[in-house]
Amino acid sequence: MHFLDQPPRFLFFTGKGGVGKTSLACATALRLVAQGQRVLLVSTDPASNVGQVFGITIGNHITPVPDVPGLSALEIDPQAAAQGYRDRIVGPVRGVLPDAVVKGIEEQLSGACTTEIAAFDEFTALLTDTALHAQYEHILFDTAPTGHTIRLLQLPGAWSGFLEAGKGDASCLGPLAGLEKQRERYKAAVDALANPAHTRLVLVARAQPATLREAARTHAELAATGLRQQFLVVNGVLPSAEGDSDPLAAAVCRREQAALAAMPQDLRALPLDQVPLKPFNLVGIDALRQLLDGEAPVSPAAASHSAAPPLQAPSLARLVDQIAQDGHGLVMLMGKGGVGKTTLAAAVAVALAHRGHAVHLTTSDPAAHLMETLDGTLEHLSVSRIDPHEVTERYRQQVLASKGAGLDAAGRALLEEDLRSPCTEEIAVFQAFSRVIREAGRKFVVMDTAPTGHTLLLLDATGAYHRDIVRQMGSTGVHFTTPMMQLQDPKQTKIILVALAETTPVLEAARLQDDLRRAGIEPWAWAINNSVAAAQVASPLLRQRARNELREIETVSTRHAVRYAVVPLLSEEPVGVQRLLQLAGEALPSSGV
């Protein structure tokens, strides 16, 4: 493997959600430990599942991995980091300042912005802690899906620049209060990231056009920040021999090879590794040790058994029928990155529009590909994207035009400085999200959300806004509805959790369901996407994967979901309005579209 040749101290694994970053990071850690190296594996993903992969509880502290001497792991828990960050800032003034002042500071520190800053604070500490570097030869970072990683890796520069310009009277002065004294550490973090002798970026993708385009964008954006030593790993490539007697497997092989042949030019100069698809789930140390060993043998049982009939399970069409009965409402698709939320959101939207309903299809995912998935237009369907950069700039201009109108030059300069804070994006994205979901009172709004961690941060901001409005309006007797109240109302909002029939995505979706329930939001349905068990397969490798899926599908249907649907793996990707309509209709035969 090229990316393992003479690895530096820091290795970052990043890419679009669901491409296998966690599995590759864990397998790499095991390989380095086997070579006698001491390794710390760190997850910066708000929805980390490193602990699930190893079958242990890790959390927000360095934890030795049992049975693997030399390997420790750490999951940067954004909520725990934020609480520790708040305690460090508020603790010294509690009992010194009036209670009302302390409460105001705590309120300033209650939003998602503080959560991101706190996680970032821990991240930079790992890059600059010389005592930690003496303890471990390598520190591996299993990062959040691409959009979040780009923000995280750009933050050292962003915060350094903001601090260099001076604090001003910032709206996020509470969160910023803990940053000034970290100036030198942030500069050291920037230097470490930009030094190829210290840092290597491993771009992880699948043999799919969307994930390869995403990898190319990430390559360009992070190279521009100075992180130029990059390697490309294409994960989960179906071995060509599996297509010899299986039309579906052959079709998957053809489209994967076509995607690799059409790889964006920017990626072609990078060292490339391909990791074959495995017949087993990558959970547990034994399975992870086999990930980087080339093609894995299929079990004798899978090789000897004939193809089973396709799984009989509720289809996506049944869910669409029930959604359509209401005539309008908010439909949100949530889940781990890479499970197909964008595709299923587009399929639901085009099915509703095809029936004559007015539909607004939108996304809050920074790495979304809605237009590429639709590849066309349809009457009654409008499409938009909550682009963080666009909505933040629009918000800045609105604030300057209103609050800045009567200010003198000095006051306007302070306001402009305030609005350059990275915290401004949190407010702008939340406002855009709120505007979109208000439309659901008169039409269908179908939202493709960002991967789980992003979504929870957005819900955190929604909850903070709700609590603030309740405090202000609760005693006035005036009727009001906040976005959180709309999300909590099952008559207005239907949330569909999307997963794959694999151990980790199902656990991830179940954990998201628990988080939503704690916020008073009850998911409406689950959708199991790209199911091999729901297709007709003859490939021994795919048959073994299909058998593994049955246990996960049963878990969803009996333990987690009130209602569910299973969407089969197709021979052709569901891109374009016609294929999306078919995907949302009756289950397709195994021959595909």
N, C-alpha and C positions, 0 to 999 in steps of 0.2 A: 504494500500500500504506500503510494507516494506521500500521503499526508502524515505518515508515521516516520518518514525518513528524518533522522536527526531533529526530533521535535524540540522546540524551545520551551521555556518555562510555562508560558501561557498559551493555551489552545482554546479558541472559541468555536463552538459548533452552533451554526445559525442557519436559518432558512424558513421557508413557508411552513405553517403548521402542518403536522401530520406526516412529515417526510422521514422521520426517524432520527431526529437529532438526539433525543435522550438515549435511545438504544445505542447509537454510534458512540456517544460520549461515554456511556457506561462500559461498552466493549473496549474502547480505547484505554480507559482507566485500567481495566483488567489486564490488557496486553502489556501496558507499561509496568504494572506491578509485577507481572510474571518475569519481566526483565530485570527485576531488582530495584525498581524506582519506587520512591515514596510519592504518593499521589493524593491530592485533594480534589474531589469532584464537587463543583458548586453549581446549583441551579439558580438562575436569576429569573425564572419563569414564575409569574404570580400564580400559575396553576401547575406547579411542579408535580411530577410523578416519579422522580428518581427513587423515592422511598418505596413506591409501589413496585417498581421494576426489580429492586433488590429484595422485596418482601420484608422490609423493616421500617420502623418509624425513625425519621431523621430530624426534621424540623430546623429551627433557626439557631442551631449550634453545631459545631464540628463533632461528628459522630463516627467512630471507627465502624467499618463494615465487618460484621462477624464473618469468619471463615476466609477473609481476604486480608491477611496481614500486610500492612503498608498502605492500605486504602482507607481514606476517610471521606465523608461526604457532608455537605451543608446545603440546606435549602433556605435561601433568603426569603423568609416569610414577610411579605409586605406589611401585613397588619401588625405583626409583632415588632418589626423594625420601626414602624410608625409610632407605636406606643412607647417604645424605648426612646425614640427621638423626642416625643412630646415630653416625656419625663425629664430628659436632660435639660430641656429649655424651661419648662414650667417649674420643676422642682426647686431651683434656687430662689424663685420669687414668691413661692407659696408661703403665706404667713408674713411676708415682707410688704407686698403690695396689697391694696384693698381687694376683697373677694371679687368685687364686680370687675376689676381690672384683670385679675387672674382668669375669671370666667371668659372674658373677652378674648384673652390670648388663647385659651383652650379652644374656643370656637374657631379662631383663625386657623388652628392646627388640626381641624377635624375633617378636612376634605381630602380628596384623592391626590391633590397636589403634594400634600405632606407625605402621603404614602409613597409616592414615586421618589421624592427627594430622599426619604429615609432609606429606601432600598438602594438607591444610587450611592448614598453615603457608605453603606456597607460594602458595596461593590468596589468603590475606589480604595477602601481600606485594604481589601485583599490584594489589590495591585501594588500597594506601596508598603505593606507590612514586612519589614526586613526579617523580623523574628519568625514569621510564618514561612518566608522564603528559605530560611535556614532549616526548617522542619520538613519541607516538601520540595522535591526536585521539579515537580510539575503541578500546576493548578489548571484544571479543565473547567470550562464554563459551558454548561448546558443552558442555552439562552431561550428567552421567550420567542414566539413567532416574530418574523422579520421586522414588522413595523415597530414593535416595542424595542427590539434589539438596536435598531438604527437610532432611536431616540436615546437609549441608554448609552451607547457608545459615542454619541454626539454630545451628551450632557456634560462630560468634563470640560469640553471647549465652550459649550453654551453657558454653563454656570461661571467658568473662569472669566469669560467675556463680560457677563452681567456684573460680576463683582468688580472687575477692572473699571467699569463705567461708573461705579458708585451705586449705593443702594437706593437713594431717593425715598420718597414716601410711598413705598410699594404696597399694593393691596395684599400681597402675600408676604408682608414684612415678618409675620410670625414664623412661617417656614424658613425664611431667609436668615433669620437671626442666628441659626446654628451653622450657617455656611461660611460666613466671613473668616472665621478662624481656621477654616479648612483650605484656604486659598493655595498654600504651598503643596498640600497633599494632592489637590486636584491637578495642579500643574505636573506633578510627578506622574500621576495617572495618565495624563495626555501623552507624556513622553514615553511611558512604557508601552502604550498602545501603538505608537507610531514607530517603535523600534523593532525591525524584523528579527533581530537577534533575540528578542524577548517574547514576541507575540506572533502567533499564526492564526489565521481565520480559516475555518473549514466550512465552506458553503455546502450545505446538504440539500439535495433536490431529488425528485423522482424523475423518471423518464416520461415526463408529461410537459407539454408546451407551457402551461401556466406556471409550474414550479420552476422551470428553467428560465422563463422570463423574469420571475421574481428573483432568482439567484443573480441574474445579470444586473438587475436594478440595485440589489444589495451590494454587489461587487463594485459598481460604479460609485454609489453613495459613500461606502466605507473607504474606498480607495481615496476619495476626495478628502476624507478626514485624516489621512495619513496611514491608515491600516492597509498596507499594500501586499503583504505576504499572504496570499490567498490560495487555497486549494479547493477543488470541486470534487465532491463525492456524490455519485448518482446511486441512490439506495433502492433496494427492492426490485431489481430488474428480473423479470421472469425468464428463466433459462429457455433458450430457443427449442431445446429438445422436447419441452412440455407441449409444444404445438404440433408434434408429429401426428398425433391421432386425436386431437381435440380442436375443433373449429374455433371455439371461444378462446382457448389459450393461444392458438395461432394468430387470431385477430389482435389479441392483447400484445403479443410479441411484435407484430407488424407495426402497431401504432407506437410502441415504445421505441423501436428502432428508427421510425420516421421522426419522432420527436428529437432523438439524439442527433440524427443527421441534420436536422434544421436548428440545432442549438445556436443561440445568439452568438454573434461573432466575438463579443467581448469575453465570452467564457472559453473560447477555443484556445486561448493562450495559456490558460491555467492548467496545472497538472491535474489529471483526471483519474479517479478510481471508480470502478463499478462494483457494487455489492449485490450478489444475487438474492432474489426473494427466497425466504426460508419457508419450509412447510409447517413450522411450529411458531407459537407465540414467543416473543422475545421477553419473557419474564423469568427471572431467576438467573443465578450465576452460571449454571451449566449451559443454558440456552445462549446467554450473552457471549460466553467464551467461543461459541461456534460462529458468531455473526461474521467475523472477519476471516474465516477459514475457507472461503470459496463456497461452492455448491454443497449443500447438505443432503445426505441421503434421505430418501422418502422411506417411511416405515414399511415393513413387509406387508402389513395389513392393508395400507393404502394402495400399494402396488398391485396386490392380488385381487382386490374387490372391484367389481364392475361399478359403473356410475350409478349413483342413487337418483331417484326421481327428484325434481326440484321441490324445495320446501313449500308447503302450502301455508301461507300467512297473509294477514291483511295487507292490501296494497295502498300505495300513496293515493290512489283514486278515491278510496273510502274516506280518507282524511279530508281531501279537497271537497267532496260532497257535503260533509258536515260543516266545513268552514263556509261554504257558499250559502248555506241556509240563512245565515244572519244578514246577508246583503251588504255589510260593511264591518269594519273592525281592524284592529292591529294584530298582525301575525308576525311573531319574532322567532327566527330560527337561531338557536344558540348551541354551542358545543365547542369541543376541542378543535384546534386548527387542523385542517386537512381531512376532515370527515365528509366534506361535500355540502356545507351549509349554503354556499353561493349557488351551486347547481340546484339544490332542492328549493331554495327560495325562488329562484328564477322559474322553476317548473310550476310551483304553486301559483306564482303571479300570472304566468301566461295562461294557465288553465282557468283561473278566475276571469281574466280579461277576455279569453276566448268565449266565455259564457255571457259576455256582455256587461260585466261589472267594471266600474271605474277602479283602476288599480294603480297605486304608486309603489313601485319597487325601489328600495333604497338600501344603502349599506352604511354601517359605521366602522367597517374594517379598513384600516389604512392600506392594506395590501389586497383590496378587493379587485375582482375581475368580472364585474357584472356585464359590462358591454361585450367583452370577449365571449362570455358564456351565451348571451342572447344572440349575438351575431345577426341582428335584424331588428325589425320593429313590428308592433302589433297594435291594432286599433284598441282604444280604451286603456292602453298601458303607457305610463310615464316612468322614467328611470332617473334616479339621482344618486349622488354619493356625498356623504358628509366628509369632505376632505379637510383634515385638520389644518393644513396650511391656508386654504382658501377661507374657511370660516373664521380662523383666527385673525387674518388680515382684515376681513370685513368687520369683525368685532372691533378691532383697533380703530378703524376709520370711523365707525359709529360713535365710539367713546370720544375720540378727538373732536368730532363735529358737534357733540352735545356738551360734555363736561369741559372740553377744551375751548369752547367758543368764547367764553368771557375771561379767559386767563391771560395774564401778561406773558412775555417771552420766557421768563424764568419758570413760571408755573406750568406753562405748556411743556417746557423741556422736562420738568419733573414727571409730568403725566406720561409723556412719550417714553421716558425711561421705565416707568412703572409697567407700561404695556409691552415692553420688550422682555419682561420676565417670562420664562418658560411656563409659569403657572397660568398665564393668560389663556393658554390653549384649553385648559380644563374648563374654564367658564364658557369659552366660545363653542366647544364641541357639545357641551350640555345644552346650551341654548338652541343649537341647531337640531339636536335630538328632540327637544321639547316641541319645537315648531312642527317637525315632521309628524310626530305621533298625534298631534291635535287634529290632523286631517282625517284620522280614522273614524271620526264621528259621522262622516258623510261618504266615505269611500273605503276600499280596502287599502291598507298600508302594509306591505310585506317587507320586513326588514331582515337583511342578512347581517348579522352582528359580527363584531370582531371576535377572535378567539377568546376563550373563557376568561383569562386574566383581565384583558381589556374590558370585557363586558362587565365584570364585577366592579372595576374601578368606575365605570360609567354609572352603574347602579348605586355605587357609594355616593357619587355626586348627586344623583337623583334623590337619594334618601336624605342627604344633608339639606338640600333645598326644601324638601317636604317638611322636615322638622322646623326649619326656619320660618316657613310660611304658617305652619300650625301655631307657632309661638306668637307670630304677629297678628294672625286673623282669628285665632281660636276664641278669643273673648269678645269679638265684635258682633257675632251673630250673623255675619255675612257668609253666604254659601260660596265655597271655593272648591276647586278640583286641582290637585297637583299631578304632575306626570307619574309620581309613585302611586297615587291613588288609582290612576288609570291602569297601570301595570298590575295592580292588585285585584282589579275587578274582572272576573272571568267572563262577564258579558261584553267587555270591551277589548280584552286582550287574550290571545291564544299563543302560548309559548310552546314551540316544538323543539325538543332536545334531539340533536342529531348525533349519532355515534356510528362506529363500525362494530361489527360483531367480533371484537377482539377484547381481551381482558382489560388493557389499559384504557382505551376509549370508553368502555362501559363504566369502569370505575370513575373515570373523570366526569362523565355525564351524571352519574349518581351523586358525586360530590357537588357538582353544580346545582343539581336539584335540591340538595340539602341547603345550600347557601340561599337559593331562591326562596325556599320555604321559610327560612329564618327571617327573610325580608317581607314575609306575608304574601309571596307570589307563588301560586300553584301552577306548575307546568301542565299543559293541556294534553300533550302527546309526546311520544318518542318516534323517531324515524331511524331505522337501521339501514345504512346506505352501503352500496357496492357489495352486496352479499353474494358470496360464491355459493352458499347453500341454497339460495333462491334461484340459481341458474342451473342449467344442465351442463355438467362438466365431465370430461373423461380423463383429463390430465391427472396422473397420480399425485403430483404436488398439490394441485387445486382441490382434489378430493380430500386429501388430508386436512387442508385448511378448512374445507366445508364442514368436516366432522368437528373440528375445533369450534367452529361458529355456532353449532347447534346448542351447545351448553350456554353460550353467552346470550343467544336469542331467547332461550328459555328463562334465563335470569331476568332479562328485561321484561318479558311478558308476564312473569309470575310475581316478581318482587318489586319492580320499579315503576312500571307504566300503567296508567289508567286505560289508555288506548295506545296502539302502536301500529306502525307499518314497516314492511321490509321491502327494500328496493334492490333488485338484483344487479349484479355486475353485468355490464353490457359489452358487446363486442366492439361497439363504437362509442366514443365519448359523447354524452348528451349535450352537444353544443349546437346552437341554432334553435329557432322557435319551434320548428316541426318536431325535432327530436325531444325537446323539452315537453311539448304537448303529449307526445307518446309516453314519455317517462311518467307524466302525471295522470295518464289514463290507466287502462288495464295493464297488468304485468306483461312485459314483452317476452316473447319466446327467446330461447337461448341464442338463436341466430342473430339477434340484435335488430337494429333499425334498418 
